[in-house]
Amino acid sequence: MKSSIHKSLVLLVIAGFLSLAGLGCNTAHGFGKDMEKTGEKIQDGTK
């Protein structure tokens, strides 16, 4: 009984970390897009 509760808890923690990692990737992707737009505006301003 104790073992199954322990396994469930471990799986829950792993699922939590994976979901946070997925959110982090989306945030980094969005940040990259914002930086790209900023770079394009700077390039347009120097022409």
mmCIF entry with sequence, helices, sheets and N, C-alpha, C, O atoms, coordinates in Angstrom:
data_MODEL
# 
_entry.id   MODEL 
# 
_entity.id                         1 
_entity.type                       polymer 
_entity.pdbx_number_of_molecules   1 
# 
_entity_poly.entity_id                      1 
_entity_poly.type                           'polypeptide(L)' 
_entity_poly.nstd_linkage                   no 
_entity_poly.nstd_monomer                   no 
_entity_poly.pdbx_seq_one_letter_code       MKSSIHKSLVLLVIAGFLSLAGLGCNTAHGFGKDMEKTGEKIQDGTK 
_entity_poly.pdbx_seq_one_letter_code_can   MKSSIHKSLVLLVIAGFLSLAGLGCNTAHGFGKDMEKTGEKIQDGTK 
_entity_poly.pdbx_strand_id                 A 
# 
loop_
_entity_poly_seq.entity_id 
_entity_poly_seq.num 
_entity_poly_seq.mon_id 
_entity_poly_seq.hetero 
1 1  MET n 
1 2  LYS n 
1 3  SER n 
1 4  SER n 
1 5  ILE n 
1 6  HIS n 
1 7  LYS n 
1 8  SER n 
1 9  LEU n 
1 10 VAL n 
1 11 LEU n 
1 12 LEU n 
1 13 VAL n 
1 14 ILE n 
1 15 ALA n 
1 16 GLY n 
1 17 PHE n 
1 18 LEU n 
1 19 SER n 
1 20 LEU n 
1 21 ALA n 
1 22 GLY n 
1 23 LEU n 
1 24 GLY n 
1 25 CYS n 
1 26 ASN n 
1 27 THR n 
1 28 ALA n 
1 29 HIS n 
1 30 GLY n 
1 31 PHE n 
1 32 GLY n 
1 33 LYS n 
1 34 ASP n 
1 35 MET n 
1 36 GLU n 
1 37 LYS n 
1 38 THR n 
1 39 GLY n 
1 40 GLU n 
1 41 LYS n 
1 42 ILE n 
1 43 GLN n 
1 44 ASP n 
1 45 GLY n 
1 46 THR n 
1 47 LYS n 
# 
_struct_asym.id          A 
_struct_asym.entity_id   1 
# 
_struct_conf.conf_type_id            HELX_P 
_struct_conf.id                      HELX_P1 
_struct_conf.pdbx_PDB_helix_id       AA1 
_struct_conf.beg_label_comp_id       LYS 
_struct_conf.beg_label_asym_id       A 
_struct_conf.beg_label_seq_id        2 
_struct_conf.pdbx_beg_PDB_ins_code   ? 
_struct_conf.end_label_comp_id       GLY 
_struct_conf.end_label_asym_id       A 
_struct_conf.end_label_seq_id        45 
_struct_conf.pdbx_end_PDB_ins_code   ? 
_struct_conf.beg_auth_comp_id        LYS 
_struct_conf.beg_auth_asym_id        A 
_struct_conf.beg_auth_seq_id         2 
_struct_conf.end_auth_comp_id        GLY 
_struct_conf.end_auth_asym_id        A 
_struct_conf.end_auth_seq_id         45 
_struct_conf.pdbx_PDB_helix_class    1 
_struct_conf.details                 ? 
_struct_conf.pdbx_PDB_helix_length   44 
# 
_struct_conf_type.id          HELX_P 
_struct_conf_type.criteria    ? 
_struct_conf_type.reference   ? 
# 
loop_
_atom_site.group_PDB 
_atom_site.id 
_atom_site.type_symbol 
_atom_site.label_atom_id 
_atom_site.label_alt_id 
_atom_site.label_comp_id 
_atom_site.label_asym_id 
_atom_site.label_entity_id 
_atom_site.label_seq_id 
_atom_site.pdbx_PDB_ins_code 
_atom_site.Cartn_x 
_atom_site.Cartn_y 
_atom_site.Cartn_z 
_atom_site.occupancy 
_atom_site.B_iso_or_equiv 
_atom_site.pdbx_formal_charge 
_atom_site.auth_seq_id 
_atom_site.auth_comp_id 
_atom_site.auth_asym_id 
_atom_site.auth_atom_id 
_atom_site.pdbx_PDB_model_num 
ATOM 1   N N  . MET A 1 1  ? 0.832  -1.198 0.000   1.00 0.00 ? 1  MET A N  1 
ATOM 2   C CA . MET A 1 1  ? 0.000  0.000  0.000   1.00 0.00 ? 1  MET A CA 1 
ATOM 3   C C  . MET A 1 1  ? 0.871  1.254  0.000   1.00 0.00 ? 1  MET A C  1 
ATOM 4   O O  . MET A 1 1  ? 0.642  2.166  -0.794  1.00 0.00 ? 1  MET A O  1 
ATOM 5   N N  . LYS A 1 2  ? 1.860  1.305  0.879   1.00 0.00 ? 2  LYS A N  1 
ATOM 6   C CA . LYS A 1 2  ? 2.736  2.472  0.952   1.00 0.00 ? 2  LYS A CA 1 
ATOM 7   C C  . LYS A 1 2  ? 3.480  2.682  -0.365  1.00 0.00 ? 2  LYS A C  1 
ATOM 8   O O  . LYS A 1 2  ? 3.709  3.815  -0.789  1.00 0.00 ? 2  LYS A O  1 
ATOM 9   N N  . SER A 1 3  ? 3.851  1.580  -1.000  1.00 0.00 ? 3  SER A N  1 
ATOM 10  C CA . SER A 1 3  ? 4.594  1.660  -2.248  1.00 0.00 ? 3  SER A CA 1 
ATOM 11  C C  . SER A 1 3  ? 3.760  2.283  -3.364  1.00 0.00 ? 3  SER A C  1 
ATOM 12  O O  . SER A 1 3  ? 4.278  3.076  -4.151  1.00 0.00 ? 3  SER A O  1 
ATOM 13  N N  . SER A 1 4  ? 2.482  1.937  -3.443  1.00 0.00 ? 4  SER A N  1 
ATOM 14  C CA . SER A 1 4  ? 1.646  2.498  -4.510  1.00 0.00 ? 4  SER A CA 1 
ATOM 15  C C  . SER A 1 4  ? 1.405  3.987  -4.303  1.00 0.00 ? 4  SER A C  1 
ATOM 16  O O  . SER A 1 4  ? 1.324  4.737  -5.276  1.00 0.00 ? 4  SER A O  1 
ATOM 17  N N  . ILE A 1 5  ? 1.289  4.427  -3.056  1.00 0.00 ? 5  ILE A N  1 
ATOM 18  C CA . ILE A 1 5  ? 1.132  5.865  -2.776  1.00 0.00 ? 5  ILE A CA 1 
ATOM 19  C C  . ILE A 1 5  ? 2.414  6.595  -3.153  1.00 0.00 ? 5  ILE A C  1 
ATOM 20  O O  . ILE A 1 5  ? 2.369  7.688  -3.718  1.00 0.00 ? 5  ILE A O  1 
ATOM 21  N N  . HIS A 1 6  ? 3.553  5.992  -2.840  1.00 0.00 ? 6  HIS A N  1 
ATOM 22  C CA . HIS A 1 6  ? 4.842  6.597  -3.178  1.00 0.00 ? 6  HIS A CA 1 
ATOM 23  C C  . HIS A 1 6  ? 4.993  6.713  -4.695  1.00 0.00 ? 6  HIS A C  1 
ATOM 24  O O  . HIS A 1 6  ? 5.432  7.748  -5.197  1.00 0.00 ? 6  HIS A O  1 
ATOM 25  N N  . LYS A 1 7  ? 4.632  5.661  -5.424  1.00 0.00 ? 7  LYS A N  1 
ATOM 26  C CA . LYS A 1 7  ? 4.731  5.699  -6.890  1.00 0.00 ? 7  LYS A CA 1 
ATOM 27  C C  . LYS A 1 7  ? 3.810  6.763  -7.468  1.00 0.00 ? 7  LYS A C  1 
ATOM 28  O O  . LYS A 1 7  ? 4.192  7.468  -8.403  1.00 0.00 ? 7  LYS A O  1 
ATOM 29  N N  . SER A 1 8  ? 2.614  6.889  -6.932  1.00 0.00 ? 8  SER A N  1 
ATOM 30  C CA . SER A 1 8  ? 1.667  7.896  -7.414  1.00 0.00 ? 8  SER A CA 1 
ATOM 31  C C  . SER A 1 8  ? 2.206  9.297  -7.181  1.00 0.00 ? 8  SER A C  1 
ATOM 32  O O  . SER A 1 8  ? 2.083  10.168 -8.042  1.00 0.00 ? 8  SER A O  1 
ATOM 33  N N  . LEU A 1 9  ? 2.797  9.511  -6.025  1.00 0.00 ? 9  LEU A N  1 
ATOM 34  C CA . LEU A 1 9  ? 3.364  10.820 -5.710  1.00 0.00 ? 9  LEU A CA 1 
ATOM 35  C C  . LEU A 1 9  ? 4.520  11.153 -6.646  1.00 0.00 ? 9  LEU A C  1 
ATOM 36  O O  . LEU A 1 9  ? 4.629  12.280 -7.129  1.00 0.00 ? 9  LEU A O  1 
ATOM 37  N N  . VAL A 1 10 ? 5.372  10.181 -6.898  1.00 0.00 ? 10 VAL A N  1 
ATOM 38  C CA . VAL A 1 10 ? 6.510  10.397 -7.807  1.00 0.00 ? 10 VAL A CA 1 
ATOM 39  C C  . VAL A 1 10 ? 6.005  10.731 -9.209  1.00 0.00 ? 10 VAL A C  1 
ATOM 40  O O  . VAL A 1 10 ? 6.526  11.640 -9.855  1.00 0.00 ? 10 VAL A O  1 
ATOM 41  N N  . LEU A 1 11 ? 4.998  10.004 -9.681  1.00 0.00 ? 11 LEU A N  1 
ATOM 42  C CA . LEU A 1 11 ? 4.449  10.281 -11.015 1.00 0.00 ? 11 LEU A CA 1 
ATOM 43  C C  . LEU A 1 11 ? 3.813  11.669 -11.080 1.00 0.00 ? 11 LEU A C  1 
ATOM 44  O O  . LEU A 1 11 ? 3.919  12.358 -12.095 1.00 0.00 ? 11 LEU A O  1 
ATOM 45  N N  . LEU A 1 12 ? 3.161  12.071 -10.007 1.00 0.00 ? 12 LEU A N  1 
ATOM 46  C CA . LEU A 1 12 ? 2.550  13.400 -9.963  1.00 0.00 ? 12 LEU A CA 1 
ATOM 47  C C  . LEU A 1 12 ? 3.619  14.494 -10.034 1.00 0.00 ? 12 LEU A C  1 
ATOM 48  O O  . LEU A 1 12 ? 3.454  15.485 -10.745 1.00 0.00 ? 12 LEU A O  1 
ATOM 49  N N  . VAL A 1 13 ? 4.698  14.311 -9.304  1.00 0.00 ? 13 VAL A N  1 
ATOM 50  C CA . VAL A 1 13 ? 5.788  15.296 -9.315  1.00 0.00 ? 13 VAL A CA 1 
ATOM 51  C C  . VAL A 1 13 ? 6.430  15.366 -10.698 1.00 0.00 ? 13 VAL A C  1 
ATOM 52  O O  . VAL A 1 13 ? 6.713  16.455 -11.199 1.00 0.00 ? 13 VAL A O  1 
ATOM 53  N N  . ILE A 1 14 ? 6.659  14.209 -11.316 1.00 0.00 ? 14 ILE A N  1 
ATOM 54  C CA . ILE A 1 14 ? 7.248  14.185 -12.661 1.00 0.00 ? 14 ILE A CA 1 
ATOM 55  C C  . ILE A 1 14 ? 6.327  14.876 -13.660 1.00 0.00 ? 14 ILE A C  1 
ATOM 56  O O  . ILE A 1 14 ? 6.792  15.642 -14.504 1.00 0.00 ? 14 ILE A O  1 
ATOM 57  N N  . ALA A 1 15 ? 5.030  14.615 -13.572 1.00 0.00 ? 15 ALA A N  1 
ATOM 58  C CA . ALA A 1 15 ? 4.074  15.261 -14.472 1.00 0.00 ? 15 ALA A CA 1 
ATOM 59  C C  . ALA A 1 15 ? 4.094  16.784 -14.282 1.00 0.00 ? 15 ALA A C  1 
ATOM 60  O O  . ALA A 1 15 ? 3.991  17.538 -15.249 1.00 0.00 ? 15 ALA A O  1 
ATOM 61  N N  . GLY A 1 16 ? 4.228  17.217 -13.041 1.00 0.00 ? 16 GLY A N  1 
ATOM 62  C CA . GLY A 1 16 ? 4.304  18.653 -12.764 1.00 0.00 ? 16 GLY A CA 1 
ATOM 63  C C  . GLY A 1 16 ? 5.527  19.289 -13.395 1.00 0.00 ? 16 GLY A C  1 
ATOM 64  O O  . GLY A 1 16 ? 5.437  20.360 -13.996 1.00 0.00 ? 16 GLY A O  1 
ATOM 65  N N  . PHE A 1 17 ? 6.675  18.628 -13.259 1.00 0.00 ? 17 PHE A N  1 
ATOM 66  C CA . PHE A 1 17 ? 7.904  19.162 -13.858 1.00 0.00 ? 17 PHE A CA 1 
ATOM 67  C C  . PHE A 1 17 ? 7.806  19.214 -15.380 1.00 0.00 ? 17 PHE A C  1 
ATOM 68  O O  . PHE A 1 17 ? 8.252  20.177 -16.002 1.00 0.00 ? 17 PHE A O  1 
ATOM 69  N N  . LEU A 1 18 ? 7.220  18.171 -15.977 1.00 0.00 ? 18 LEU A N  1 
ATOM 70  C CA . LEU A 1 18 ? 7.088  18.157 -17.434 1.00 0.00 ? 18 LEU A CA 1 
ATOM 71  C C  . LEU A 1 18 ? 6.162  19.261 -17.923 1.00 0.00 ? 18 LEU A C  1 
ATOM 72  O O  . LEU A 1 18 ? 6.418  19.872 -18.960 1.00 0.00 ? 18 LEU A O  1 
ATOM 73  N N  . SER A 1 19 ? 5.089  19.521 -17.185 1.00 0.00 ? 19 SER A N  1 
ATOM 74  C CA . SER A 1 19 ? 4.179  20.586 -17.611 1.00 0.00 ? 19 SER A CA 1 
ATOM 75  C C  . SER A 1 19 ? 4.851  21.949 -17.474 1.00 0.00 ? 19 SER A C  1 
ATOM 76  O O  . SER A 1 19 ? 4.657  22.823 -18.320 1.00 0.00 ? 19 SER A O  1 
ATOM 77  N N  . LEU A 1 20 ? 5.636  22.138 -16.420 1.00 0.00 ? 20 LEU A N  1 
ATOM 78  C CA . LEU A 1 20 ? 6.362  23.402 -16.264 1.00 0.00 ? 20 LEU A CA 1 
ATOM 79  C C  . LEU A 1 20 ? 7.416  23.562 -17.352 1.00 0.00 ? 20 LEU A C  1 
ATOM 80  O O  . LEU A 1 20 ? 7.634  24.667 -17.850 1.00 0.00 ? 20 LEU A O  1 
ATOM 81  N N  . ALA A 1 21 ? 8.064  22.471 -17.719 1.00 0.00 ? 21 ALA A N  1 
ATOM 82  C CA . ALA A 1 21 ? 9.064  22.540 -18.790 1.00 0.00 ? 21 ALA A CA 1 
ATOM 83  C C  . ALA A 1 21 ? 8.402  22.934 -20.109 1.00 0.00 ? 21 ALA A C  1 
ATOM 84  O O  . ALA A 1 21 ? 8.969  23.703 -20.884 1.00 0.00 ? 21 ALA A O  1 
ATOM 85  N N  . GLY A 1 22 ? 7.214  22.413 -20.360 1.00 0.00 ? 22 GLY A N  1 
ATOM 86  C CA . GLY A 1 22 ? 6.483  22.773 -21.574 1.00 0.00 ? 22 GLY A CA 1 
ATOM 87  C C  . GLY A 1 22 ? 6.120  24.238 -21.599 1.00 0.00 ? 22 GLY A C  1 
ATOM 88  O O  . GLY A 1 22 ? 6.211  24.883 -22.644 1.00 0.00 ? 22 GLY A O  1 
ATOM 89  N N  . LEU A 1 23 ? 5.710  24.773 -20.461 1.00 0.00 ? 23 LEU A N  1 
ATOM 90  C CA . LEU A 1 23 ? 5.388  26.198 -20.378 1.00 0.00 ? 23 LEU A CA 1 
ATOM 91  C C  . LEU A 1 23 ? 6.636  27.039 -20.593 1.00 0.00 ? 23 LEU A C  1 
ATOM 92  O O  . LEU A 1 23 ? 6.576  28.090 -21.231 1.00 0.00 ? 23 LEU A O  1 
ATOM 93  N N  . GLY A 1 24 ? 7.758  26.587 -20.068 1.00 0.00 ? 24 GLY A N  1 
ATOM 94  C CA . GLY A 1 24 ? 9.015  27.317 -20.238 1.00 0.00 ? 24 GLY A CA 1 
ATOM 95  C C  . GLY A 1 24 ? 9.419  27.395 -21.691 1.00 0.00 ? 24 GLY A C  1 
ATOM 96  O O  . GLY A 1 24 ? 9.914  28.426 -22.147 1.00 0.00 ? 24 GLY A O  1 
ATOM 97  N N  . CYS A 1 25 ? 9.213  26.323 -22.418 1.00 0.00 ? 25 CYS A N  1 
ATOM 98  C CA . CYS A 1 25 ? 9.568  26.314 -23.843 1.00 0.00 ? 25 CYS A CA 1 
ATOM 99  C C  . CYS A 1 25 ? 8.699  27.308 -24.610 1.00 0.00 ? 25 CYS A C  1 
ATOM 100 O O  . CYS A 1 25 ? 9.198  28.030 -25.474 1.00 0.00 ? 25 CYS A O  1 
ATOM 101 N N  . ASN A 1 26 ? 7.415  27.349 -24.302 1.00 0.00 ? 26 ASN A N  1 
ATOM 102 C CA . ASN A 1 26 ? 6.531  28.293 -24.987 1.00 0.00 ? 26 ASN A CA 1 
ATOM 103 C C  . ASN A 1 26 ? 6.925  29.724 -24.675 1.00 0.00 ? 26 ASN A C  1 
ATOM 104 O O  . ASN A 1 26 ? 6.875  30.585 -25.553 1.00 0.00 ? 26 ASN A O  1 
ATOM 105 N N  . THR A 1 27 ? 7.313  29.987 -23.444 1.00 0.00 ? 27 THR A N  1 
ATOM 106 C CA . THR A 1 27 ? 7.722  31.333 -23.052 1.00 0.00 ? 27 THR A CA 1 
ATOM 107 C C  . THR A 1 27 ? 8.997  31.734 -23.778 1.00 0.00 ? 27 THR A C  1 
ATOM 108 O O  . THR A 1 27 ? 9.098  32.856 -24.275 1.00 0.00 ? 27 THR A O  1 
ATOM 109 N N  . ALA A 1 28 ? 9.965  30.836 -23.846 1.00 0.00 ? 28 ALA A N  1 
ATOM 110 C CA . ALA A 1 28 ? 11.222 31.132 -24.540 1.00 0.00 ? 28 ALA A CA 1 
ATOM 111 C C  . ALA A 1 28 ? 10.967 31.357 -26.020 1.00 0.00 ? 28 ALA A C  1 
ATOM 112 O O  . ALA A 1 28 ? 11.589 32.224 -26.633 1.00 0.00 ? 28 ALA A O  1 
ATOM 113 N N  . HIS A 1 29 ? 10.067 30.593 -26.592 1.00 0.00 ? 29 HIS A N  1 
ATOM 114 C CA . HIS A 1 29 ? 9.737  30.749 -28.016 1.00 0.00 ? 29 HIS A CA 1 
ATOM 115 C C  . HIS A 1 29 ? 9.122  32.130 -28.258 1.00 0.00 ? 29 HIS A C  1 
ATOM 116 O O  . HIS A 1 29 ? 9.486  32.814 -29.216 1.00 0.00 ? 29 HIS A O  1 
ATOM 117 N N  . GLY A 1 30 ? 8.201  32.535 -27.399 1.00 0.00 ? 30 GLY A N  1 
ATOM 118 C CA . GLY A 1 30 ? 7.576  33.853 -27.520 1.00 0.00 ? 30 GLY A CA 1 
ATOM 119 C C  . GLY A 1 30 ? 8.587  34.970 -27.340 1.00 0.00 ? 30 GLY A C  1 
ATOM 120 O O  . GLY A 1 30 ? 8.530  35.985 -28.035 1.00 0.00 ? 30 GLY A O  1 
ATOM 121 N N  . PHE A 1 31 ? 9.517  34.787 -26.405 1.00 0.00 ? 31 PHE A N  1 
ATOM 122 C CA . PHE A 1 31 ? 10.560 35.784 -26.177 1.00 0.00 ? 31 PHE A CA 1 
ATOM 123 C C  . PHE A 1 31 ? 11.433 35.926 -27.418 1.00 0.00 ? 31 PHE A C  1 
ATOM 124 O O  . PHE A 1 31 ? 11.823 37.034 -27.787 1.00 0.00 ? 31 PHE A O  1 
ATOM 125 N N  . GLY A 1 32 ? 11.740 34.797 -28.062 1.00 0.00 ? 32 GLY A N  1 
ATOM 126 C CA . GLY A 1 32 ? 12.549 34.838 -29.286 1.00 0.00 ? 32 GLY A CA 1 
ATOM 127 C C  . GLY A 1 32 ? 11.843 35.601 -30.394 1.00 0.00 ? 32 GLY A C  1 
ATOM 128 O O  . GLY A 1 32 ? 12.479 36.348 -31.137 1.00 0.00 ? 32 GLY A O  1 
ATOM 129 N N  . LYS A 1 33 ? 10.539 35.421 -30.512 1.00 0.00 ? 33 LYS A N  1 
ATOM 130 C CA . LYS A 1 33 ? 9.778  36.150 -31.527 1.00 0.00 ? 33 LYS A CA 1 
ATOM 131 C C  . LYS A 1 33 ? 9.791  37.647 -31.239 1.00 0.00 ? 33 LYS A C  1 
ATOM 132 O O  . LYS A 1 33 ? 9.932  38.457 -32.155 1.00 0.00 ? 33 LYS A O  1 
ATOM 133 N N  . ASP A 1 34 ? 9.644  38.015 -29.960 1.00 0.00 ? 34 ASP A N  1 
ATOM 134 C CA . ASP A 1 34 ? 9.673  39.434 -29.593 1.00 0.00 ? 34 ASP A CA 1 
ATOM 135 C C  . ASP A 1 34 ? 11.030 40.051 -29.902 1.00 0.00 ? 34 ASP A C  1 
ATOM 136 O O  . ASP A 1 34 ? 11.108 41.174 -30.400 1.00 0.00 ? 34 ASP A O  1 
ATOM 137 N N  . MET A 1 35 ? 12.092 39.322 -29.609 1.00 0.00 ? 35 MET A N  1 
ATOM 138 C CA . MET A 1 35 ? 13.435 39.837 -29.888 1.00 0.00 ? 35 MET A CA 1 
ATOM 139 C C  . MET A 1 35 ? 13.656 39.987 -31.392 1.00 0.00 ? 35 MET A C  1 
ATOM 140 O O  . MET A 1 35 ? 14.305 40.933 -31.836 1.00 0.00 ? 35 MET A O  1 
ATOM 141 N N  . GLU A 1 36 ? 13.120 39.060 -32.167 1.00 0.00 ? 36 GLU A N  1 
ATOM 142 C CA . GLU A 1 36 ? 13.259 39.140 -33.620 1.00 0.00 ? 36 GLU A CA 1 
ATOM 143 C C  . GLU A 1 36 ? 12.558 40.386 -34.152 1.00 0.00 ? 36 GLU A C  1 
ATOM 144 O O  . GLU A 1 36 ? 13.104 41.087 -35.005 1.00 0.00 ? 36 GLU A O  1 
ATOM 145 N N  . LYS A 1 37 ? 11.360 40.665 -33.659 1.00 0.00 ? 37 LYS A N  1 
ATOM 146 C CA . LYS A 1 37 ? 10.630 41.863 -34.091 1.00 0.00 ? 37 LYS A CA 1 
ATOM 147 C C  . LYS A 1 37 ? 11.394 43.129 -33.714 1.00 0.00 ? 37 LYS A C  1 
ATOM 148 O O  . LYS A 1 37 ? 11.457 44.078 -34.495 1.00 0.00 ? 37 LYS A O  1 
ATOM 149 N N  . THR A 1 38 ? 11.971 43.139 -32.518 1.00 0.00 ? 38 THR A N  1 
ATOM 150 C CA . THR A 1 38 ? 12.747 44.305 -32.081 1.00 0.00 ? 38 THR A CA 1 
ATOM 151 C C  . THR A 1 38 ? 13.945 44.516 -33.003 1.00 0.00 ? 38 THR A C  1 
ATOM 152 O O  . THR A 1 38 ? 14.238 45.642 -33.405 1.00 0.00 ? 38 THR A O  1 
ATOM 153 N N  . GLY A 1 39 ? 14.636 43.423 -33.335 1.00 0.00 ? 39 GLY A N  1 
ATOM 154 C CA . GLY A 1 39 ? 15.780 43.520 -34.244 1.00 0.00 ? 39 GLY A CA 1 
ATOM 155 C C  . GLY A 1 39 ? 15.383 44.038 -35.607 1.00 0.00 ? 39 GLY A C  1 
ATOM 156 O O  . GLY A 1 39 ? 16.113 44.826 -36.208 1.00 0.00 ? 39 GLY A O  1 
ATOM 157 N N  . GLU A 1 40 ? 14.233 43.605 -36.108 1.00 0.00 ? 40 GLU A N  1 
ATOM 158 C CA . GLU A 1 40 ? 13.760 44.074 -37.411 1.00 0.00 ? 40 GLU A CA 1 
ATOM 159 C C  . GLU A 1 40 ? 13.458 45.567 -37.368 1.00 0.00 ? 40 GLU A C  1 
ATOM 160 O O  . GLU A 1 40 ? 13.758 46.280 -38.325 1.00 0.00 ? 40 GLU A O  1 
ATOM 161 N N  . LYS A 1 41 ? 12.876 46.051 -36.284 1.00 0.00 ? 41 LYS A N  1 
ATOM 162 C CA . LYS A 1 41 ? 12.576 47.485 -36.165 1.00 0.00 ? 41 LYS A CA 1 
ATOM 163 C C  . LYS A 1 41 ? 13.867 48.308 -36.120 1.00 0.00 ? 41 LYS A C  1 
ATOM 164 O O  . LYS A 1 41 ? 13.946 49.395 -36.692 1.00 0.00 ? 41 LYS A O  1 
ATOM 165 N N  . ILE A 1 42 ? 14.871 47.769 -35.431 1.00 0.00 ? 42 ILE A N  1 
ATOM 166 C CA . ILE A 1 42 ? 16.168 48.481 -35.385 1.00 0.00 ? 42 ILE A CA 1 
ATOM 167 C C  . ILE A 1 42 ? 16.787 48.533 -36.758 1.00 0.00 ? 42 ILE A C  1 
ATOM 168 O O  . ILE A 1 42 ? 17.323 49.566 -37.160 1.00 0.00 ? 42 ILE A O  1 
ATOM 169 N N  . GLN A 1 43 ? 16.722 47.425 -37.491 1.00 0.00 ? 43 GLN A N  1 
ATOM 170 C CA . GLN A 1 43 ? 17.276 47.403 -38.848 1.00 0.00 ? 43 GLN A CA 1 
ATOM 171 C C  . GLN A 1 43 ? 16.533 48.373 -39.752 1.00 0.00 ? 43 GLN A C  1 
ATOM 172 O O  . GLN A 1 43 ? 17.159 49.077 -40.545 1.00 0.00 ? 43 GLN A O  1 
ATOM 173 N N  . ASP A 1 44 ? 15.197 48.423 -39.645 1.00 0.00 ? 44 ASP A N  1 
ATOM 174 C CA . ASP A 1 44 ? 14.414 49.345 -40.459 1.00 0.00 ? 44 ASP A CA 1 
ATOM 175 C C  . ASP A 1 44 ? 14.761 50.793 -40.115 1.00 0.00 ? 44 ASP A C  1 
ATOM 176 O O  . ASP A 1 44 ? 14.753 51.656 -40.992 1.00 0.00 ? 44 ASP A O  1 
ATOM 177 N N  . GLY A 1 45 ? 15.063 51.060 -38.858 1.00 0.00 ? 45 GLY A N  1 
ATOM 178 C CA . GLY A 1 45 ? 15.388 52.423 -38.426 1.00 0.00 ? 45 GLY A CA 1 
ATOM 179 C C  . GLY A 1 45 ? 16.749 52.876 -38.935 1.00 0.00 ? 45 GLY A C  1 
ATOM 180 O O  . GLY A 1 45 ? 16.985 54.078 -39.051 1.00 0.00 ? 45 GLY A O  1 
ATOM 181 N N  . THR A 1 46 ? 17.651 51.948 -39.244 1.00 0.00 ? 46 THR A N  1 
ATOM 182 C CA . THR A 1 46 ? 18.988 52.325 -39.714 1.00 0.00 ? 46 THR A CA 1 
ATOM 183 C C  . THR A 1 46 ? 19.057 52.487 -41.213 1.00 0.00 ? 46 THR A C  1 
ATOM 184 O O  . THR A 1 46 ? 20.100 52.888 -41.731 1.00 0.00 ? 46 THR A O  1 
ATOM 185 N N  . LYS A 1 47 ? 17.989 52.193 -41.929 1.00 0.00 ? 47 LYS A N  1 
ATOM 186 C CA . LYS A 1 47 ? 18.010 52.314 -43.399 1.00 0.00 ? 47 LYS A CA 1 
ATOM 187 C C  . LYS A 1 47 ? 17.710 53.706 -43.833 1.00 0.00 ? 47 LYS A C  1 
ATOM 188 O O  . LYS A 1 47 ? 17.685 53.987 -45.032 1.00 0.00 ? 47 LYS A O  1 
# 
